[in-house]
């Protein structure tokens, strides 16, 4: 059997035709999609010898024992996400998948019978189903309210069918394929080309489901459809299909444009379909495609975590999601199996606590048992965005590669399509394994029916996406790009410089010339290590913004911990409180306190899990500080009531917010002894701020200071700079310099 496919390294074009084939798989070679007949033999030989493999096997036995006791239950779909029928169909594909594995590995016929009976029930019901009754999605499924869930069902169910195919009679195979799998795949593809041909994570899942079902049924046309999309008048000569998703949704670094939460989710269909391609068409060399993009993507996903494994929550993200998610378990197993030199992945697999029951999972369990794991190293890195790597970036600065080291993240990438937030030049900070400056993430309770059927809450649009919900400047109390994501998607932030080579300072700087209308912004963040001065690395944050017109500039910081001290002269609204505004997210912020600076600096101290954090921010004469709490105008009590500081500077055209965030001291909870609860930063002072330079001094109580000089007009490494400020000469080469006085 032969098929025409179009495939060149990097980008798929319609001008190059290669003839490749999907080889026929005999019943004796089944399964062949993800688990293979050789893999079955190898795993059976190792059961009882490898603790992690045995634990993973026993887990599936327990899951199936509980669910199979309920019998086969295929209800008529009616509920949204989180409802009974939604959850039942979701559990059905999980249980079918697990039972298929256990049939292959144990030979116990009850598992094959369970999958067969379930598939036949679906085959009886599916032809009579219309569109799902919940009309909340742009692309409704039949079993589920949206086709995304429909595609996930097919990704898992195609593997279950593959595992029991050789057990089925010819009659049962024909019925399941003709009445269920083929029309199901057609719904996701030929009947929904507006979804299937999109460059989007929904289309990735659909392509994987259709392609894996094609391999399971030995249907070469379905595999071709999945790889290259469907040619229509609307999508003529446009990139589409699985290869196009690999080309266009990942940057050359492996960063996925929708952010780490969705990178984690989309990674599963990418790697599963890649494994199916590798098993059936090894000549495609899919894991070498585009410079080993799937290996890069997996490693990058892991790097975009706090050291507790939770993903950095920018864009639409649920904050408790971590690398222990099943998507990452499969990705780590598959990528390690293809690239076993990546021994750090074994440490991740150990922390995940289980492996997939496939040959990839077997290899991980074996090598872990042989003591081959190396510690995972969290690194400082700049992750370029865009298919060409030229659409901004996400910068990650870590104090060191050890667990729980301080880490600062800045986003100056693309918007992130429909899941993006208006948070250009927004930052987050972690320390000691905890969030210190936090991003809200998404307003959603996934699969919790009480909360709008598990879909995104209204507050996701009225709060979480708005600029004031992030640690970045808001101009005139209005969201960046006026809240228009289509405009935001067309442009990105501009990388200015990123340097992690100096042992005393790691630094990143980026510009944003579109989000604020005619105003131009630049943010520079540095992690400074000076053990003579600071107990822990010091974070310096410099945000400058310039315009010809005067504006009100707000800079919020959402801190995690207990507020201990502030030096501002403030009023606390203890008996009655109002909101910070009426729109653009301000309506969801309670105004709990309001104050003015009592000195040239605002200083605030809070406590988080045994450590103290002091933020010192330069103040001008009329600056205000607001103490805020999320949760106003929240009639269903959906928002988390988190605290923040908001610095306001009014009637300014150009200005600079300069802050230093110091980590210091500790409290022993057993002895109740407290050390170094007072920081040493005395003040922050902007020595110069214009279009060419920003120079900021951080003064300490030790009568010493450090000065950070930033070049705003040129970032050339060879450019020399010479400035005299108050009879002090500052001379340096390159876009920045750290001076110690």
C-alpha positions, 0 to 999 in steps of 0.5 A, spaced: 500 500 500 502 506 498 500 513 499 503 520 497 506 525 502 509 531 502 515 532 507 521 536 507 525 538 513 522 544 517 516 546 513 511 542 509 510 544 502 505 542 496 511 542 492 515 536 494 512 529 493 515 523 496 512 516 496 512 512 503 507 507 505 504 505 511 506 497 512 501 492 513 500 489 520 498 482 521 494 480 527 500 477 530 504 483 530 498 487 534 498 491 538 502 496 534 500 503 535 504 505 542 505 498 545 508 493 541 508 485 541 515 486 542 514 491 548 509 486 551 514 480 551 519 484 554 514 487 559 512 480 561 519 478 562 520 484 567 514 484 571 516 482 579 523 485 578 522 492 577 519 496 583 516 502 579 514 498 573 510 493 578 507 499 582 505 502 575 502 495 573 498 494 580 495 501 580 492 499 573 489 493 576 486 497 582 483 502 577 480 496 573 478 492 579 474 498 581 471 500 575 469 494 572 465 492 578 460 497 575 460 493 569 459 497 562 456 503 562 455 507 556 450 513 557 447 517 552 451 524 553 447 530 556 452 533 561 457 539 560 464 538 563 464 535 570 457 532 569 455 525 570 455 523 563 461 527 561 465 524 567 463 517 565 465 517 558 472 520 560 472 514 565 470 509 560 476 511 555 481 511 561 478 504 563 478 501 556 485 503 555 488 500 561 484 494 560 487 493 553 494 494 556 492 489 562 489 484 557 496 484 553 500 483 559 496 479 563 493 474 558 486 475 563 481 474 558 476 478 562 480 485 560 479 483 553 472 482 554 471 488 558 474 492 552 470 489 547 463 489 550 464 497 551 466 498 544 460 494 541 456 498 546 459 505 543 458 502 536 451 501 537 449 508 540 454 512 536 450 512 529 444 515 532 447 520 536 447 528 534 451 533 536 452 534 543 446 538 547 450 543 550 451 548 546 457 552 549 463 550 544 464 552 537 465 545 535 461 540 539 462 533 539 457 527 540 460 524 546 462 531 549 460 538 549 467 540 545 471 536 540 477 537 544 474 532 549 472 527 543 479 527 540 482 525 547 477 519 547 479 517 540 487 518 542 486 513 548 480 508 545 484 507 539 490 504 543 485 500 547 482 497 540 489 496 538 490 492 544 484 487 543 484 487 535 487 480 535 482 478 540 476 480 536 472 476 531 472 479 524 464 481 525 466 485 531 472 488 528 468 490 522 462 493 526 467 497 531 470 500 525 464 501 521 460 504 526 464 507 531 472 508 529 471 511 522 465 515 523 468 518 529 474 520 526 471 523 520 467 527 525 473 530 527 476 531 521 473 531 514 466 534 517 470 539 522 476 541 517 475 548 520 478 545 527 482 539 524 486 544 519 487 549 525 494 551 528 492 550 535 492 544 540 485 542 539 487 540 532 493 537 535 489 532 539 484 531 533 490 529 528 493 524 533 486 521 534 485 520 527 492 518 525 493 513 531 486 510 529 488 509 522 494 505 525 490 501 529 485 499 523 491 499 518 488 505 514 493 509 510 488 514 508 487 516 515 494 516 517 496 521 511 490 525 513 492 526 520 499 528 518 498 533 512 491 535 514 485 536 509 485 540 502 479 544 502 478 551 498 479 555 505 485 551 507 488 551 500 496 551 500 496 553 507 500 549 512 495 544 516 496 537 519 501 534 524 507 536 521 505 543 520 503 543 528 510 541 529 513 547 525 508 552 527 506 551 534 513 550 537 519 555 537 526 552 535 527 552 542 521 548 544 517 553 547 509 552 545 506 559 544 500 558 549 505 557 555 507 551 559 500 549 562 498 548 555 504 546 552 504 540 558 497 538 555 498 539 548 505 535 549 501 528 550 498 527 543 504 530 540 509 525 543 504 519 542 502 520 535 510 520 534 511 514 538 506 511 533 509 513 527 516 511 529 513 504 531 510 503 524 514 508 519 521 508 522 523 511 516 520 518 517 525 519 523 520 523 527 524 524 533 529 527 529 524 532 525 526 539 526 532 538 530 529 533 535 523 538 536 519 533 541 525 532 545 527 540 546 519 541 547 519 536 553 525 538 556 523 546 556 516 544 559 520 541 565 524 547 565 518 551 566 516 549 573 518 551 580 522 546 583 516 543 586 514 541 579 508 546 578 508 549 572 509 557 571 502 559 571 502 565 565 496 565 560 490 560 562 493 556 567 491 552 573 496 553 578 496 546 581 498 542 575 505 539 575 510 535 571 506 529 575 501 530 570 499 523 565 501 527 559 508 529 562 509 521 564 508 519 557 512 524 554 518 523 559 518 516 558 517 516 550 523 522 550 527 518 554 527 512 550 529 515 544 534 519 547 537 515 553 543 520 554 538 524 558 539 521 564 536 527 568 529 525 565 530 519 570 530 523 576 523 526 574 520 519 572 522 517 579 519 524 582 513 522 578 512 515 581 510 511 575 511 509 568 507 508 562 506 500 561 510 500 554 517 499 552 518 506 553 516 506 560 520 499 561 526 502 559 525 508 564 524 503 570 530 499 568 535 504 568 532 507 574 533 501 578 540 500 575 542 507 578 543 511 572 539 517 574 542 524 574 539 530 578 535 534 574 538 541 573 533 547 573 537 552 569 536 560 567 534 560 560 531 565 555 526 561 551 524 564 544 517 564 541 514 564 534 516 558 529 522 562 527 524 564 534 523 571 533 517 573 536 519 575 543 521 570 549 520 568 556 526 569 560 528 565 566 533 567 571 535 562 577 540 564 582 543 557 581 541 550 579 539 547 585 532 545 588 528 551 591 533 556 589 530 563 587 527 564 580 524 570 577 520 569 570 519 575 565 514 574 559 515 578 553 513 573 548 507 572 543 500 573 546 498 566 546 492 566 542 485 565 545 489 562 552 493 568 552 493 574 558 495 581 557 501 581 561 507 583 557 513 584 561 509 581 567 514 577 572 513 572 577 518 570 583 519 563 586 524 562 592 525 556 597 520 552 593 514 557 594 511 563 590 513 569 592 510 574 587 505 570 583 501 570 577 493 568 578 493 564 572 486 562 569 479 563 573 477 556 572 475 549 576 476 544 571 471 539 570 467 541 577 460 542 574 458 547 580 463 552 577 459 553 570 460 546 568 468 546 569 468 551 563 472 558 564 469 562 569 466 569 567 471 572 571 477 569 567 475 575 562 473 580 567 479 579 571 484 574 570 486 576 563 486 583 564 493 587 565 492 589 573 491 581 574 499 581 573 505 584 576 506 589 570 505 596 569 497 598 567 497 605 564 490 609 565 487 603 568 486 600 562 488 593 559 494 592 554 492 593 547 485 595 550 483 588 551 483 586 544 487 579 543 487 579 535 491 585 535 495 583 541 497 576 537 500 580 531 506 583 535 510 580 540 515 583 546 522 585 543 528 582 546 533 587 549 538 583 552 539 576 556 546 574 560 547 569 565 554 568 564 557 573 570 557 569 576 555 576 580 549 578 576 544 574 571 540 579 568 534 580 562 531 586 559 525 587 554 521 592 551 514 593 549 512 598 544 505 596 542 501 594 548 501 601 551 499 605 544 504 610 543 507 609 550 514 605 550 516 600 555 522 597 558 523 592 563 530 590 566 530 584 572 537 582 575 538 577 580 545 579 584 549 575 588 554 578 593 555 574 599 559 580 602 552 584 602 546 579 601 544 573 605 541 571 599 541 573 592 537 580 591 532 581 585 532 588 582 526 590 578 527 596 573 520 598 569 521 604 565 515 607 560 515 613 556 510 617 552 509 624 550 502 625 553 501 624 561 498 618 564 497 615 570 501 609 571 500 603 576 504 597 578 501 592 582 505 586 585 501 580 588 505 577 594 504 570 597 505 570 605 503 574 611 504 582 611 508 584 617 510 591 616 510 597 611 513 604 612 507 608 608 503 613 612 496 609 610 489 608 612 486 601 613 479 601 611 477 596 616 469 597 617 468 599 609 471 598 603 470 600 596 473 597 589 479 600 585 475 601 579 469 599 575 472 596 569 478 592 566 479 588 572 479 593 577 472 592 579 475 585 582 480 588 587 478 590 594 481 597 596 483 595 603 488 600 605 491 607 601 497 611 603 503 615 601 510 615 602 513 617 609 520 617 606 523 617 599 522 609 599 516 605 600 518 599 604 514 592 605 516 586 609 512 579 608 513 572 611 513 566 607 514 559 610 520 561 614 523 566 610 522 574 610 521 578 604 523 586 603 521 590 597 523 597 597 521 601 591 523 608 590 517 613 591 516 620 588 512 626 592 505 624 590 506 617 589 500 612 592 500 605 595 494 601 595 493 595 599 489 590 595 485 583 595 482 580 590 475 578 590 470 584 589 464 583 585 464 576 585 457 574 587 459 566 586 465 566 590 469 564 585 476 568 585 481 566 590 482 572 595 489 574 594 493 580 597 497 585 593 500 592 593 499 597 587 504 603 586 500 609 583 504 614 579 499 620 576 500 625 571 507 623 568 509 622 561 515 618 562 517 615 569 521 609 572 519 604 577 525 601 581 525 596 586 529 591 590 526 585 593 531 582 598 530 575 601 533 574 608 532 571 615 529 565 617 524 563 623 525 556 626 518 553 627 520 548 632 524 553 637 521 559 635 527 563 634 528 568 629 534 571 625 535 577 620 528 579 620 530 586 618 533 586 611 539 591 609 537 595 603 536 602 605 533 605 599 533 605 592 534 611 588 534 612 580 540 616 578 538 617 571 533 615 567 532 618 559 531 615 553 539 613 553 540 610 560 537 608 566 542 608 572 539 605 579 542 605 586 541 600 591 543 603 598 544 598 604 545 600 611 552 598 611 554 604 608 555 601 601 551 600 595 551 597 588 549 601 582 546 598 576 547 601 569 542 600 563 543 602 556 536 603 553 538 606 546 543 600 544 544 593 546 551 592 542 556 588 546 561 592 544 558 599 545 562 603 550 558 608 555 561 613 559 557 617 564 558 622 569 553 623 575 554 627 581 562 627 580 562 620 579 564 617 573 560 610 570 564 607 564 562 600 561 562 596 555 555 593 553 548 594 554 549 593 562 554 594 568 554 592 575 558 597 579 559 596 587 560 603 591 
